[in-house]
Amino acid sequence: MSENKVNLFYEEFSSLLGVETIEISKNSILSEFEWDSMALISTMALIDEIFGIVVSGDQLTECVSVGDILKLVEE
């Protein structure tokens, strides 16, 4: 997984959540943001767009942090 793709993910993910990119890191806890069903669906599309990987809603629901999401795309 390239650093460019991770940085792009951080930028797009922060926009999706309505926060500054600087607020997003691997250690960011999803429940501290507006992590709702719309954000989850949008994140699924974002992962597919950036990484070319399809993840399920169930997989994302199990994620606690941004790092957990990134682990899904590493596999």
mmJSON file of the N, C-alpha and C atoms, coordinates in Angstrom:
{"data_MODEL":{"atom_site":{
"group_PDB":["ATOM","ATOM","ATOM","ATOM","ATOM","ATOM","ATOM","ATOM","ATOM","ATOM","ATOM","ATOM","ATOM","ATOM","ATOM","ATOM","ATOM","ATOM","ATOM","ATOM","ATOM","ATOM","ATOM","ATOM","ATOM","ATOM","ATOM","ATOM","ATOM","ATOM","ATOM","ATOM","ATOM","ATOM","ATOM","ATOM","ATOM","ATOM","ATOM","ATOM","ATOM","ATOM","ATOM","ATOM","ATOM","ATOM","ATOM","ATOM","ATOM","ATOM","ATOM","ATOM","ATOM","ATOM","ATOM","ATOM","ATOM","ATOM","ATOM","ATOM","ATOM","ATOM","ATOM","ATOM","ATOM","ATOM","ATOM","ATOM","ATOM","ATOM","ATOM","ATOM","ATOM","ATOM","ATOM","ATOM","ATOM","ATOM","ATOM","ATOM","ATOM","ATOM","ATOM","ATOM","ATOM","ATOM","ATOM","ATOM","ATOM","ATOM","ATOM","ATOM","ATOM","ATOM","ATOM","ATOM","ATOM","ATOM","ATOM","ATOM","ATOM","ATOM","ATOM","ATOM","ATOM","ATOM","ATOM","ATOM","ATOM","ATOM","ATOM","ATOM","ATOM","ATOM","ATOM","ATOM","ATOM","ATOM","ATOM","ATOM","ATOM","ATOM","ATOM","ATOM","ATOM","ATOM","ATOM","ATOM","ATOM","ATOM","ATOM","ATOM","ATOM","ATOM","ATOM","ATOM","ATOM","ATOM","ATOM","ATOM","ATOM","ATOM","ATOM","ATOM","ATOM","ATOM","ATOM","ATOM","ATOM","ATOM","ATOM","ATOM","ATOM","ATOM","ATOM","ATOM","ATOM","ATOM","ATOM","ATOM","ATOM","ATOM","ATOM","ATOM","ATOM","ATOM","ATOM","ATOM","ATOM","ATOM","ATOM","ATOM","ATOM","ATOM","ATOM","ATOM","ATOM","ATOM","ATOM","ATOM","ATOM","ATOM","ATOM","ATOM","ATOM","ATOM","ATOM","ATOM","ATOM","ATOM","ATOM","ATOM","ATOM","ATOM","ATOM","ATOM","ATOM","ATOM","ATOM","ATOM","ATOM","ATOM","ATOM","ATOM","ATOM","ATOM","ATOM","ATOM","ATOM","ATOM","ATOM","ATOM","ATOM","ATOM","ATOM","ATOM","ATOM","ATOM","ATOM","ATOM","ATOM","ATOM","ATOM","ATOM","ATOM"],
"id":[1,2,3,4,5,6,7,8,9,10,11,12,13,14,15,16,17,18,19,20,21,22,23,24,25,26,27,28,29,30,31,32,33,34,35,36,37,38,39,40,41,42,43,44,45,46,47,48,49,50,51,52,53,54,55,56,57,58,59,60,61,62,63,64,65,66,67,68,69,70,71,72,73,74,75,76,77,78,79,80,81,82,83,84,85,86,87,88,89,90,91,92,93,94,95,96,97,98,99,100,101,102,103,104,105,106,107,108,109,110,111,112,113,114,115,116,117,118,119,120,121,122,123,124,125,126,127,128,129,130,131,132,133,134,135,136,137,138,139,140,141,142,143,144,145,146,147,148,149,150,151,152,153,154,155,156,157,158,159,160,161,162,163,164,165,166,167,168,169,170,171,172,173,174,175,176,177,178,179,180,181,182,183,184,185,186,187,188,189,190,191,192,193,194,195,196,197,198,199,200,201,202,203,204,205,206,207,208,209,210,211,212,213,214,215,216,217,218,219,220,221,222,223,224,225],
"type_symbol":["N","C","C","N","C","C","N","C","C","N","C","C","N","C","C","N","C","C","N","C","C","N","C","C","N","C","C","N","C","C","N","C","C","N","C","C","N","C","C","N","C","C","N","C","C","N","C","C","N","C","C","N","C","C","N","C","C","N","C","C","N","C","C","N","C","C","N","C","C","N","C","C","N","C","C","N","C","C","N","C","C","N","C","C","N","C","C","N","C","C","N","C","C","N","C","C","N","C","C","N","C","C","N","C","C","N","C","C","N","C","C","N","C","C","N","C","C","N","C","C","N","C","C","N","C","C","N","C","C","N","C","C","N","C","C","N","C","C","N","C","C","N","C","C","N","C","C","N","C","C","N","C","C","N","C","C","N","C","C","N","C","C","N","C","C","N","C","C","N","C","C","N","C","C","N","C","C","N","C","C","N","C","C","N","C","C","N","C","C","N","C","C","N","C","C","N","C","C","N","C","C","N","C","C","N","C","C","N","C","C","N","C","C","N","C","C","N","C","C","N","C","C","N","C","C"],
"label_atom_id":["N","CA","C","N","CA","C","N","CA","C","N","CA","C","N","CA","C","N","CA","C","N","CA","C","N","CA","C","N","CA","C","N","CA","C","N","CA","C","N","CA","C","N","CA","C","N","CA","C","N","CA","C","N","CA","C","N","CA","C","N","CA","C","N","CA","C","N","CA","C","N","CA","C","N","CA","C","N","CA","C","N","CA","C","N","CA","C","N","CA","C","N","CA","C","N","CA","C","N","CA","C","N","CA","C","N","CA","C","N","CA","C","N","CA","C","N","CA","C","N","CA","C","N","CA","C","N","CA","C","N","CA","C","N","CA","C","N","CA","C","N","CA","C","N","CA","C","N","CA","C","N","CA","C","N","CA","C","N","CA","C","N","CA","C","N","CA","C","N","CA","C","N","CA","C","N","CA","C","N","CA","C","N","CA","C","N","CA","C","N","CA","C","N","CA","C","N","CA","C","N","CA","C","N","CA","C","N","CA","C","N","CA","C","N","CA","C","N","CA","C","N","CA","C","N","CA","C","N","CA","C","N","CA","C","N","CA","C","N","CA","C","N","CA","C","N","CA","C","N","CA","C","N","CA","C","N","CA","C","N","CA","C"],
"label_alt_id":[null,null,null,null,null,null,null,null,null,null,null,null,null,null,null,null,null,null,null,null,null,null,null,null,null,null,null,null,null,null,null,null,null,null,null,null,null,null,null,null,null,null,null,null,null,null,null,null,null,null,null,null,null,null,null,null,null,null,null,null,null,null,null,null,null,null,null,null,null,null,null,null,null,null,null,null,null,null,null,null,null,null,null,null,null,null,null,null,null,null,null,null,null,null,null,null,null,null,null,null,null,null,null,null,null,null,null,null,null,null,null,null,null,null,null,null,null,null,null,null,null,null,null,null,null,null,null,null,null,null,null,null,null,null,null,null,null,null,null,null,null,null,null,null,null,null,null,null,null,null,null,null,null,null,null,null,null,null,null,null,null,null,null,null,null,null,null,null,null,null,null,null,null,null,null,null,null,null,null,null,null,null,null,null,null,null,null,null,null,null,null,null,null,null,null,null,null,null,null,null,null,null,null,null,null,null,null,null,null,null,null,null,null,null,null,null,null,null,null,null,null,null,null,null,null],
"label_comp_id":["MET","MET","MET","SER","SER","SER","GLU","GLU","GLU","ASN","ASN","ASN","LYS","LYS","LYS","VAL","VAL","VAL","ASN","ASN","ASN","LEU","LEU","LEU","PHE","PHE","PHE","TYR","TYR","TYR","GLU","GLU","GLU","GLU","GLU","GLU","PHE","PHE","PHE","SER","SER","SER","SER","SER","SER","LEU","LEU","LEU","LEU","LEU","LEU","GLY","GLY","GLY","VAL","VAL","VAL","GLU","GLU","GLU","THR","THR","THR","ILE","ILE","ILE","GLU","GLU","GLU","ILE","ILE","ILE","SER","SER","SER","LYS","LYS","LYS","ASN","ASN","ASN","SER","SER","SER","ILE","ILE","ILE","LEU","LEU","LEU","SER","SER","SER","GLU","GLU","GLU","PHE","PHE","PHE","GLU","GLU","GLU","TRP","TRP","TRP","ASP","ASP","ASP","SER","SER","SER","MET","MET","MET","ALA","ALA","ALA","LEU","LEU","LEU","ILE","ILE","ILE","SER","SER","SER","THR","THR","THR","MET","MET","MET","ALA","ALA","ALA","LEU","LEU","LEU","ILE","ILE","ILE","ASP","ASP","ASP","GLU","GLU","GLU","ILE","ILE","ILE","PHE","PHE","PHE","GLY","GLY","GLY","ILE","ILE","ILE","VAL","VAL","VAL","VAL","VAL","VAL","SER","SER","SER","GLY","GLY","GLY","ASP","ASP","ASP","GLN","GLN","GLN","LEU","LEU","LEU","THR","THR","THR","GLU","GLU","GLU","CYS","CYS","CYS","VAL","VAL","VAL","SER","SER","SER","VAL","VAL","VAL","GLY","GLY","GLY","ASP","ASP","ASP","ILE","ILE","ILE","LEU","LEU","LEU","LYS","LYS","LYS","LEU","LEU","LEU","VAL","VAL","VAL","GLU","GLU","GLU","GLU","GLU","GLU"],
"label_asym_id":["A","A","A","A","A","A","A","A","A","A","A","A","A","A","A","A","A","A","A","A","A","A","A","A","A","A","A","A","A","A","A","A","A","A","A","A","A","A","A","A","A","A","A","A","A","A","A","A","A","A","A","A","A","A","A","A","A","A","A","A","A","A","A","A","A","A","A","A","A","A","A","A","A","A","A","A","A","A","A","A","A","A","A","A","A","A","A","A","A","A","A","A","A","A","A","A","A","A","A","A","A","A","A","A","A","A","A","A","A","A","A","A","A","A","A","A","A","A","A","A","A","A","A","A","A","A","A","A","A","A","A","A","A","A","A","A","A","A","A","A","A","A","A","A","A","A","A","A","A","A","A","A","A","A","A","A","A","A","A","A","A","A","A","A","A","A","A","A","A","A","A","A","A","A","A","A","A","A","A","A","A","A","A","A","A","A","A","A","A","A","A","A","A","A","A","A","A","A","A","A","A","A","A","A","A","A","A","A","A","A","A","A","A","A","A","A","A","A","A","A","A","A","A","A","A"],
"label_entity_id":["1","1","1","1","1","1","1","1","1","1","1","1","1","1","1","1","1","1","1","1","1","1","1","1","1","1","1","1","1","1","1","1","1","1","1","1","1","1","1","1","1","1","1","1","1","1","1","1","1","1","1","1","1","1","1","1","1","1","1","1","1","1","1","1","1","1","1","1","1","1","1","1","1","1","1","1","1","1","1","1","1","1","1","1","1","1","1","1","1","1","1","1","1","1","1","1","1","1","1","1","1","1","1","1","1","1","1","1","1","1","1","1","1","1","1","1","1","1","1","1","1","1","1","1","1","1","1","1","1","1","1","1","1","1","1","1","1","1","1","1","1","1","1","1","1","1","1","1","1","1","1","1","1","1","1","1","1","1","1","1","1","1","1","1","1","1","1","1","1","1","1","1","1","1","1","1","1","1","1","1","1","1","1","1","1","1","1","1","1","1","1","1","1","1","1","1","1","1","1","1","1","1","1","1","1","1","1","1","1","1","1","1","1","1","1","1","1","1","1","1","1","1","1","1","1"],
"label_seq_id":[1,1,1,2,2,2,3,3,3,4,4,4,5,5,5,6,6,6,7,7,7,8,8,8,9,9,9,10,10,10,11,11,11,12,12,12,13,13,13,14,14,14,15,15,15,16,16,16,17,17,17,18,18,18,19,19,19,20,20,20,21,21,21,22,22,22,23,23,23,24,24,24,25,25,25,26,26,26,27,27,27,28,28,28,29,29,29,30,30,30,31,31,31,32,32,32,33,33,33,34,34,34,35,35,35,36,36,36,37,37,37,38,38,38,39,39,39,40,40,40,41,41,41,42,42,42,43,43,43,44,44,44,45,45,45,46,46,46,47,47,47,48,48,48,49,49,49,50,50,50,51,51,51,52,52,52,53,53,53,54,54,54,55,55,55,56,56,56,57,57,57,58,58,58,59,59,59,60,60,60,61,61,61,62,62,62,63,63,63,64,64,64,65,65,65,66,66,66,67,67,67,68,68,68,69,69,69,70,70,70,71,71,71,72,72,72,73,73,73,74,74,74,75,75,75],
"pdbx_PDB_ins_code":[null,null,null,null,null,null,null,null,null,null,null,null,null,null,null,null,null,null,null,null,null,null,null,null,null,null,null,null,null,null,null,null,null,null,null,null,null,null,null,null,null,null,null,null,null,null,null,null,null,null,null,null,null,null,null,null,null,null,null,null,null,null,null,null,null,null,null,null,null,null,null,null,null,null,null,null,null,null,null,null,null,null,null,null,null,null,null,null,null,null,null,null,null,null,null,null,null,null,null,null,null,null,null,null,null,null,null,null,null,null,null,null,null,null,null,null,null,null,null,null,null,null,null,null,null,null,null,null,null,null,null,null,null,null,null,null,null,null,null,null,null,null,null,null,null,null,null,null,null,null,null,null,null,null,null,null,null,null,null,null,null,null,null,null,null,null,null,null,null,null,null,null,null,null,null,null,null,null,null,null,null,null,null,null,null,null,null,null,null,null,null,null,null,null,null,null,null,null,null,null,null,null,null,null,null,null,null,null,null,null,null,null,null,null,null,null,null,null,null,null,null,null,null,null,null],
"Cartn_x":[0.855,0.0,0.903,0.706,1.585,1.2,2.193,1.957,1.057,1.184,0.335,-1.137,-1.421,-2.808,-3.329,-2.495,-2.907,-3.189,-2.316,-2.533,-3.797,-4.045,-5.272,-6.483,-6.377,-7.472,-7.736,-6.679,-6.843,-7.548,-7.134,-7.743,-9.231,-9.541,-10.937,-11.785,-11.212,-11.941,-12.253,-11.3,-11.542,-12.634,-12.634,-13.678,-15.042,-15.072,-16.297,-16.856,-15.955,-16.368,-16.555,-16.15,-16.291,-15.293,-14.08,-13.017,-11.777,-10.805,-9.542,-8.706,-7.95,-7.11,-6.162,-5.676,-4.723,-5.335,-6.66,-7.334,-7.397,-6.991,-7.086,-5.699,-5.605,-4.38,-4.799,-3.836,-4.143,-4.773,-4.432,-4.929,-6.274,-6.807,-8.093,-9.205,-9.979,-11.097,-12.342,-12.94,-14.058,-15.253,-15.519,-16.681,-16.554,-15.347,-15.144,-15.59,-15.905,-16.377,-17.841,-18.416,-19.782,-19.741,-19.453,-19.301,-20.659,-21.489,-22.835,-22.952,-24.164,-24.357,-23.992,-24.251,-23.875,-22.353,-21.676,-20.209,-19.65,-20.26,-19.814,-19.947,-21.092,-21.32,-20.361,-20.198,-19.279,-17.846,-17.477,-16.129,-15.925,-16.951,-16.861,-16.542,-17.242,-17.018,-15.628,-15.205,-13.891,-12.767,-12.888,-11.883,-11.802,-12.958,-12.989,-12.326,-12.626,-12.084,-10.564,-10.073,-8.637,-7.805,-8.27,-7.459,-7.902,-9.084,-9.58,-9.97,-10.392,-10.762,-12.199,-12.96,-14.338,-14.365,-14.847,-15.02,-16.51,-16.909,-18.329,-18.632,-19.899,-20.344,-20.015,-20.121,-19.81,-18.343,-17.468,-16.037,-15.78,-16.393,-16.19,-16.813,-17.935,-18.602,-17.707,-16.866,-15.968,-14.771,-14.52,-13.369,-13.627,-12.61,-12.682,-11.901,-10.808,-9.934,-9.703,-9.12,-8.744,-7.705,-6.833,-5.846,-6.496,-7.62,-8.35,-8.849,-9.3,-9.753,-8.575,-7.438,-6.267,-5.78,-5.971,-5.606,-6.455,-7.698,-8.569,-8.029,-7.447,-6.958,-5.561,-4.876,-3.556,-3.662,-4.762,-4.906,-5.054],
"Cartn_y":[-1.168,0.0,1.233,2.076,3.239,4.365,5.134,6.266,7.305,7.457,8.403,8.026,6.738,6.286,6.486,6.239,6.434,7.914,8.791,10.224,10.684,10.159,10.485,10.0,8.802,8.278,9.204,9.628,10.536,11.818,12.391,13.631,13.442,12.4,12.157,11.729,10.922,10.443,11.6,12.508,13.658,14.54,14.702,15.487,14.83,13.526,12.756,12.944,13.023,13.166,14.624,15.54,16.956,17.472,16.901,17.338,17.677,18.311,18.635,17.36,17.307,16.138,15.858,16.903,16.743,15.973,15.918,15.202,13.69,13.249,11.831,11.185,10.1,9.289,7.838,6.944,5.532,5.314,6.178,6.023,6.69,7.385,8.074,7.058,7.31,6.431,6.885,5.964,6.305,6.882,6.386,6.845,8.308,8.871,10.274,11.218,10.648,11.41,11.056,11.672,11.33,10.055,8.959,7.652,6.968,7.294,6.743,5.882,5.441,4.527,5.185,6.478,7.159,7.241,7.522,7.569,6.19,5.162,3.796,3.459,3.763,3.475,4.291,5.552,6.414,5.916,5.392,4.855,3.597,2.782,1.597,2.017,3.046,3.537,4.158,4.879,5.52,4.488,3.428,2.353,1.708,1.463,0.872,1.804,3.106,4.084,4.229,4.321,4.567,3.297,2.237,1.029,-0.094,0.055,-0.985,-2.249,-2.08,-3.221,-3.039,-4.101,-4.055,-4.615,-3.799,-4.259,-4.223,-5.077,-5.141,-4.193,-3.895,-3.091,-3.773,-5.093,-5.848,-5.681,-5.713,-5.534,-4.15,-3.124,-1.765,-1.558,-2.195,-2.065,-2.571,-3.552,-4.105,-3.2,-2.223,-1.329,-0.328,-0.134,0.815,2.083,1.917,3.056,3.135,4.244,4.394,3.331,3.011,1.961,0.614,0.337,-0.91,-0.925,0.241,0.33,0.081,0.679,0.498,-0.957,-1.659,-3.083,-3.881,-3.465,-4.154,-4.052,-2.913,-2.732,-3.298,-3.618,-4.242,-5.717,-6.326,-7.79,-8.243],
"Cartn_z":[0.0,0.0,0.0,-0.992,-1.12,-0.159,0.22,1.113,0.454,-0.864,-1.586,-1.469,-1.598,-1.481,-0.065,0.928,2.325,2.571,2.086,2.258,1.551,0.349,-0.371,0.42,0.986,1.804,2.991,3.692,4.828,4.405,3.263,2.778,2.481,1.733,1.34,2.535,3.405,4.579,5.525,5.706,6.574,5.989,4.687,4.026,4.226,4.09,4.279,5.7,6.687,8.082,8.503,7.627,7.94,8.956,8.927,9.842,9.02,9.67,9.008,8.843,7.76,7.493,8.647,9.28,10.387,11.569,11.637,12.721,12.491,11.3,10.943,10.99,11.733,11.768,11.987,11.959,12.2,13.57,14.513,15.88,16.126,15.132,15.297,15.551,16.596,16.961,16.2,15.468,14.594,15.351,16.549,17.305,17.754,17.641,18.0,16.881,15.726,14.578,14.314,13.296,12.907,12.061,12.731,12.087,12.104,11.094,11.01,9.757,9.465,8.333,6.998,6.853,5.608,5.464,6.563,6.533,6.199,6.737,6.485,5.002,4.415,2.993,2.126,2.474,1.717,1.821,2.974,3.172,2.327,2.209,1.351,-0.086,-0.569,-1.931,-2.062,-1.045,-1.051,-1.11,-0.337,-0.345,-1.721,-2.324,-3.658,-4.665,-4.559,-5.502,-5.368,-4.165,-3.952,-4.039,-3.383,-3.276,-4.214,-4.828,-5.719,-4.984,-3.725,-2.882,-2.405,-2.472,-1.987,-0.569,0.363,1.744,2.064,2.962,3.33,4.487,4.621,5.752,7.068,7.092,8.313,8.7,7.699,7.978,8.56,7.982,8.475,9.846,10.097,11.394,12.517,12.227,13.236,13.515,12.649,12.811,13.938,14.762,15.872,15.529,14.785,14.463,12.956,12.531,11.128,10.765,11.698,11.464,11.143,11.803,11.508,10.062,9.586,8.191,7.253,7.565,6.71,6.712,7.803,7.841,6.856,6.657,5.704,4.276,3.95,2.583,2.392,3.473,3.393,3.087,3.484,3.364,1.928],
"occupancy":[1.0,1.0,1.0,1.0,1.0,1.0,1.0,1.0,1.0,1.0,1.0,1.0,1.0,1.0,1.0,1.0,1.0,1.0,1.0,1.0,1.0,1.0,1.0,1.0,1.0,1.0,1.0,1.0,1.0,1.0,1.0,1.0,1.0,1.0,1.0,1.0,1.0,1.0,1.0,1.0,1.0,1.0,1.0,1.0,1.0,1.0,1.0,1.0,1.0,1.0,1.0,1.0,1.0,1.0,1.0,1.0,1.0,1.0,1.0,1.0,1.0,1.0,1.0,1.0,1.0,1.0,1.0,1.0,1.0,1.0,1.0,1.0,1.0,1.0,1.0,1.0,1.0,1.0,1.0,1.0,1.0,1.0,1.0,1.0,1.0,1.0,1.0,1.0,1.0,1.0,1.0,1.0,1.0,1.0,1.0,1.0,1.0,1.0,1.0,1.0,1.0,1.0,1.0,1.0,1.0,1.0,1.0,1.0,1.0,1.0,1.0,1.0,1.0,1.0,1.0,1.0,1.0,1.0,1.0,1.0,1.0,1.0,1.0,1.0,1.0,1.0,1.0,1.0,1.0,1.0,1.0,1.0,1.0,1.0,1.0,1.0,1.0,1.0,1.0,1.0,1.0,1.0,1.0,1.0,1.0,1.0,1.0,1.0,1.0,1.0,1.0,1.0,1.0,1.0,1.0,1.0,1.0,1.0,1.0,1.0,1.0,1.0,1.0,1.0,1.0,1.0,1.0,1.0,1.0,1.0,1.0,1.0,1.0,1.0,1.0,1.0,1.0,1.0,1.0,1.0,1.0,1.0,1.0,1.0,1.0,1.0,1.0,1.0,1.0,1.0,1.0,1.0,1.0,1.0,1.0,1.0,1.0,1.0,1.0,1.0,1.0,1.0,1.0,1.0,1.0,1.0,1.0,1.0,1.0,1.0,1.0,1.0,1.0,1.0,1.0,1.0,1.0,1.0,1.0,1.0,1.0,1.0,1.0,1.0,1.0],
"B_iso_or_equiv":[0.0,0.0,0.0,0.0,0.0,0.0,0.0,0.0,0.0,0.0,0.0,0.0,0.0,0.0,0.0,0.0,0.0,0.0,0.0,0.0,0.0,0.0,0.0,0.0,0.0,0.0,0.0,0.0,0.0,0.0,0.0,0.0,0.0,0.0,0.0,0.0,0.0,0.0,0.0,0.0,0.0,0.0,0.0,0.0,0.0,0.0,0.0,0.0,0.0,0.0,0.0,0.0,0.0,0.0,0.0,0.0,0.0,0.0,0.0,0.0,0.0,0.0,0.0,0.0,0.0,0.0,0.0,0.0,0.0,0.0,0.0,0.0,0.0,0.0,0.0,0.0,0.0,0.0,0.0,0.0,0.0,0.0,0.0,0.0,0.0,0.0,0.0,0.0,0.0,0.0,0.0,0.0,0.0,0.0,0.0,0.0,0.0,0.0,0.0,0.0,0.0,0.0,0.0,0.0,0.0,0.0,0.0,0.0,0.0,0.0,0.0,0.0,0.0,0.0,0.0,0.0,0.0,0.0,0.0,0.0,0.0,0.0,0.0,0.0,0.0,0.0,0.0,0.0,0.0,0.0,0.0,0.0,0.0,0.0,0.0,0.0,0.0,0.0,0.0,0.0,0.0,0.0,0.0,0.0,0.0,0.0,0.0,0.0,0.0,0.0,0.0,0.0,0.0,0.0,0.0,0.0,0.0,0.0,0.0,0.0,0.0,0.0,0.0,0.0,0.0,0.0,0.0,0.0,0.0,0.0,0.0,0.0,0.0,0.0,0.0,0.0,0.0,0.0,0.0,0.0,0.0,0.0,0.0,0.0,0.0,0.0,0.0,0.0,0.0,0.0,0.0,0.0,0.0,0.0,0.0,0.0,0.0,0.0,0.0,0.0,0.0,0.0,0.0,0.0,0.0,0.0,0.0,0.0,0.0,0.0,0.0,0.0,0.0,0.0,0.0,0.0,0.0,0.0,0.0,0.0,0.0,0.0,0.0,0.0,0.0],
"pdbx_formal_charge":[null,null,null,null,null,null,null,null,null,null,null,null,null,null,null,null,null,null,null,null,null,null,null,null,null,null,null,null,null,null,null,null,null,null,null,null,null,null,null,null,null,null,null,null,null,null,null,null,null,null,null,null,null,null,null,null,null,null,null,null,null,null,null,null,null,null,null,null,null,null,null,null,null,null,null,null,null,null,null,null,null,null,null,null,null,null,null,null,null,null,null,null,null,null,null,null,null,null,null,null,null,null,null,null,null,null,null,null,null,null,null,null,null,null,null,null,null,null,null,null,null,null,null,null,null,null,null,null,null,null,null,null,null,null,null,null,null,null,null,null,null,null,null,null,null,null,null,null,null,null,null,null,null,null,null,null,null,null,null,null,null,null,null,null,null,null,null,null,null,null,null,null,null,null,null,null,null,null,null,null,null,null,null,null,null,null,null,null,null,null,null,null,null,null,null,null,null,null,null,null,null,null,null,null,null,null,null,null,null,null,null,null,null,null,null,null,null,null,null,null,null,null,null,null,null],
"auth_seq_id":[1,1,1,2,2,2,3,3,3,4,4,4,5,5,5,6,6,6,7,7,7,8,8,8,9,9,9,10,10,10,11,11,11,12,12,12,13,13,13,14,14,14,15,15,15,16,16,16,17,17,17,18,18,18,19,19,19,20,20,20,21,21,21,22,22,22,23,23,23,24,24,24,25,25,25,26,26,26,27,27,27,28,28,28,29,29,29,30,30,30,31,31,31,32,32,32,33,33,33,34,34,34,35,35,35,36,36,36,37,37,37,38,38,38,39,39,39,40,40,40,41,41,41,42,42,42,43,43,43,44,44,44,45,45,45,46,46,46,47,47,47,48,48,48,49,49,49,50,50,50,51,51,51,52,52,52,53,53,53,54,54,54,55,55,55,56,56,56,57,57,57,58,58,58,59,59,59,60,60,60,61,61,61,62,62,62,63,63,63,64,64,64,65,65,65,66,66,66,67,67,67,68,68,68,69,69,69,70,70,70,71,71,71,72,72,72,73,73,73,74,74,74,75,75,75],
"auth_comp_id":["MET","MET","MET","SER","SER","SER","GLU","GLU","GLU","ASN","ASN","ASN","LYS","LYS","LYS","VAL","VAL","VAL","ASN","ASN","ASN","LEU","LEU","LEU","PHE","PHE","PHE","TYR","TYR","TYR","GLU","GLU","GLU","GLU","GLU","GLU","PHE","PHE","PHE","SER","SER","SER","SER","SER","SER","LEU","LEU","LEU","LEU","LEU","LEU","GLY","GLY","GLY","VAL","VAL","VAL","GLU","GLU","GLU","THR","THR","THR","ILE","ILE","ILE","GLU","GLU","GLU","ILE","ILE","ILE","SER","SER","SER","LYS","LYS","LYS","ASN","ASN","ASN","SER","SER","SER","ILE","ILE","ILE","LEU","LEU","LEU","SER","SER","SER","GLU","GLU","GLU","PHE","PHE","PHE","GLU","GLU","GLU","TRP","TRP","TRP","ASP","ASP","ASP","SER","SER","SER","MET","MET","MET","ALA","ALA","ALA","LEU","LEU","LEU","ILE","ILE","ILE","SER","SER","SER","THR","THR","THR","MET","MET","MET","ALA","ALA","ALA","LEU","LEU","LEU","ILE","ILE","ILE","ASP","ASP","ASP","GLU","GLU","GLU","ILE","ILE","ILE","PHE","PHE","PHE","GLY","GLY","GLY","ILE","ILE","ILE","VAL","VAL","VAL","VAL","VAL","VAL","SER","SER","SER","GLY","GLY","GLY","ASP","ASP","ASP","GLN","GLN","GLN","LEU","LEU","LEU","THR","THR","THR","GLU","GLU","GLU","CYS","CYS","CYS","VAL","VAL","VAL","SER","SER","SER","VAL","VAL","VAL","GLY","GLY","GLY","ASP","ASP","ASP","ILE","ILE","ILE","LEU","LEU","LEU","LYS","LYS","LYS","LEU","LEU","LEU","VAL","VAL","VAL","GLU","GLU","GLU","GLU","GLU","GLU"],
"auth_asym_id":["A","A","A","A","A","A","A","A","A","A","A","A","A","A","A","A","A","A","A","A","A","A","A","A","A","A","A","A","A","A","A","A","A","A","A","A","A","A","A","A","A","A","A","A","A","A","A","A","A","A","A","A","A","A","A","A","A","A","A","A","A","A","A","A","A","A","A","A","A","A","A","A","A","A","A","A","A","A","A","A","A","A","A","A","A","A","A","A","A","A","A","A","A","A","A","A","A","A","A","A","A","A","A","A","A","A","A","A","A","A","A","A","A","A","A","A","A","A","A","A","A","A","A","A","A","A","A","A","A","A","A","A","A","A","A","A","A","A","A","A","A","A","A","A","A","A","A","A","A","A","A","A","A","A","A","A","A","A","A","A","A","A","A","A","A","A","A","A","A","A","A","A","A","A","A","A","A","A","A","A","A","A","A","A","A","A","A","A","A","A","A","A","A","A","A","A","A","A","A","A","A","A","A","A","A","A","A","A","A","A","A","A","A","A","A","A","A","A","A","A","A","A","A","A","A"],
"auth_atom_id":["N","CA","C","N","CA","C","N","CA","C","N","CA","C","N","CA","C","N","CA","C","N","CA","C","N","CA","C","N","CA","C","N","CA","C","N","CA","C","N","CA","C","N","CA","C","N","CA","C","N","CA","C","N","CA","C","N","CA","C","N","CA","C","N","CA","C","N","CA","C","N","CA","C","N","CA","C","N","CA","C","N","CA","C","N","CA","C","N","CA","C","N","CA","C","N","CA","C","N","CA","C","N","CA","C","N","CA","C","N","CA","C","N","CA","C","N","CA","C","N","CA","C","N","CA","C","N","CA","C","N","CA","C","N","CA","C","N","CA","C","N","CA","C","N","CA","C","N","CA","C","N","CA","C","N","CA","C","N","CA","C","N","CA","C","N","CA","C","N","CA","C","N","CA","C","N","CA","C","N","CA","C","N","CA","C","N","CA","C","N","CA","C","N","CA","C","N","CA","C","N","CA","C","N","CA","C","N","CA","C","N","CA","C","N","CA","C","N","CA","C","N","CA","C","N","CA","C","N","CA","C","N","CA","C","N","CA","C","N","CA","C","N","CA","C","N","CA","C","N","CA","C","N","CA","C","N","CA","C","N","CA","C"],
"pdbx_PDB_model_num":[1,1,1,1,1,1,1,1,1,1,1,1,1,1,1,1,1,1,1,1,1,1,1,1,1,1,1,1,1,1,1,1,1,1,1,1,1,1,1,1,1,1,1,1,1,1,1,1,1,1,1,1,1,1,1,1,1,1,1,1,1,1,1,1,1,1,1,1,1,1,1,1,1,1,1,1,1,1,1,1,1,1,1,1,1,1,1,1,1,1,1,1,1,1,1,1,1,1,1,1,1,1,1,1,1,1,1,1,1,1,1,1,1,1,1,1,1,1,1,1,1,1,1,1,1,1,1,1,1,1,1,1,1,1,1,1,1,1,1,1,1,1,1,1,1,1,1,1,1,1,1,1,1,1,1,1,1,1,1,1,1,1,1,1,1,1,1,1,1,1,1,1,1,1,1,1,1,1,1,1,1,1,1,1,1,1,1,1,1,1,1,1,1,1,1,1,1,1,1,1,1,1,1,1,1,1,1,1,1,1,1,1,1,1,1,1,1,1,1,1,1,1,1,1,1]
}}}
